[in-house]
Amino acid sequence: MNESLAVYLNLDPDKRSENEALIERIDDLLLTVGMKYSGIRNMYIPVNSKERDEAVFRAEKILREVDWLKGILAFTMVGTLTSACPIEKIRTDAMSDPAPEKLWYYERYYQKTGQLAHAVVVDEDNQLRDGYISYLLAKKYGVHADVCEMVSGQPLRKVVRGMHVEFSGGKWRRKSKKRYNWIYSLKAPVVPGDILLVNTKRGADFICVDRIDYIAGYKFCSQYKKVKKHMNMHMEEEKGTDHEK
């Protein structure tokens, strides 16, 4: 995770020399926080891979703060390598068997959707750190699993992305199409489509999980609030409509 940072700019194509000077200035700026140009389009990578969590966070922050990029910086995108190692090389000796009901919950989701609920996370030594059930299901069914790498000693958090929903007319309905992120630290298993109770700026509200990701690094992990409760309810798409299961 946090292997690269893509920088997107609003540039005038007719000002080639000015654009080149601006990009060189960005290169110099990002070097001050431990990021260097990768040589591939608009991609920057950490100078020291073991310090990448902090370097990428600082790079995003400094790009947003400098006055001379106001109106020019469009957005940035943190890159995560999803093929850190072959699944056959993942070490699981530090893992214990998952509870049968938890395994069943994730396996049922896979059987219904053909998708794993989330990725597998390993450290630099290919030791599995999270996503053990995704690993087990990938091995059992012979399917691909995204394998991400974290830096040992850094915090790792599972993050759920979702849209606000409300229960109306006997089923869950979306309140908006905008998605938000929360850290998921509850013991209950979670898959896309689950309904969760979360804290927002306007108080407690419900979300429907759209995607499950991982984040690593102290600064990245400190950005999000935690999910309050799993509602043990599920919402799915069916012929263009949402319904409770």
C-alpha positions, -999 to +999 in steps of 0.1 A: +000+000+000+010+036-006+035+026-033+030+056-055+012+090-060-003+101-093-005+139-097-031+153-121-029+190-132-050+215-150-026+227-176-029+248-207-015+227-236-004+258-255+020+268-227+045+240-231+076+257-216+057+270-186+042+236-180+077+219-181+090+245-156+060+239-133+065+201-134+102+205-125+091+227-096+068+200-084+096+174-088+118+195-065+090+201-040+081+164-037+118+155-032+117+175+000+092+151+015+108+119+002+091+114-032+108+112-066+095+111-101+092+076-114+099+083-150+063+071-159+039+099-169+026+117-137+037+090-112+058+096-081+073+070-058+089+070-024+126+074-022+127+050+007+101+022+004+101+015+041+090+051+048+064+052+020+033+056+043+046+089+057+062+101+024+030+097+004+009+114+031+033+143+033+033+146-005-005+148-008-005+174+020+022+197+007+007+197-028-026+209-014-010+236+007+013+254-017-002+286-031+013+283-066-007+251-073-040+266-064-063+261-094-037+240-111-037+209-090-068+188-101-064+158-078-040+132-066-044+094-064-025+071-040-015+039-058-016+004-042+001-026-057-024-054-058+000-082-068+026-080-040+034-117-042+019-149-056-007-164-033+013-196-032+041-177-015+020-162+013+030-174+048+001-182+071+019-198+100+010-169+124-028-172+116-054-192+135-084-208+120-114-184+115-147-190+133-170-212+112-198-186+111-174-159+100-160-182+072-196-190+062-205-153+060-177-145+035-181-177+016-218-171+011-210-137-003-185-152-027-210-179-039-237-152-045-215-127-063-184-145-076-163-119-058-141-119-027-152-093-002-118-077+001-081-081-005-053-100+013-026-081+031+010-093+037+041-077+050+076-075+034+082-111+044+050-123+027+035-130+062-002-127+060-015-098+082-052-095+072-077-110+048-071-146+059-106-157+048-101-141+014-069-161+011-086-194+021-115-188-004-091-179-032-072-212-025-104-232-022-121-220-054-089-213-074-097-176-080-077-145-081-072-125-049-056-090-047-025-092-025-014-059-010+018-052+010+021-032+042+052-019+060+059-038+093+055-016+123+028+006+107-009+004+117-032-014+093-069-007+092-099-021+072-119+007+056-155+005+044-167+029+017-204+035+015-234+057+007-259+071+031-292+052+031-325+052+049-352+026+055-384+037+038-414+019+023-402-014+037-367-013+022-334+005+023-330+033-002-300+055-010-301+091+001-273+103-022-247+090-046-217+104-027-195+079-010-176+083+023-151+062+043-150+048+078-126+025+097-142-009+104-129-024+136-159-044+147-157-082+152-187-089+130-178-099+094-186-073+068-192-075+030-204-051+004-242-045+007-242-046+046-259-018+065-238-001+092-244+027+117-218+054+116-211+088+130-212+118+107-209+156+111-247+157+115-250+128+139-255+091+136-266+078+102-268+045+082-246+036+052-247+007+028-212-007+022-200-003-014-164-014-011-139-027+015-103-015+013-073-013+036-052+017+046-018+018+064+003+044+081-004+065+112-014+096+093-037+079+069-054+058+096-060+089+117-082+105+090-113+084+095-139+078+122-149+043+132-181+024+124-204+023+154-225-008+147-232-036+122-270-037+117-271-073+106-290-062+075-281-063+038-291-044+007-286-056-028-292-045-063-319-063-082-331-052-117-322-016-109-338-015-075-326-020-039-341-045-015-334-057+020-323-093+025 
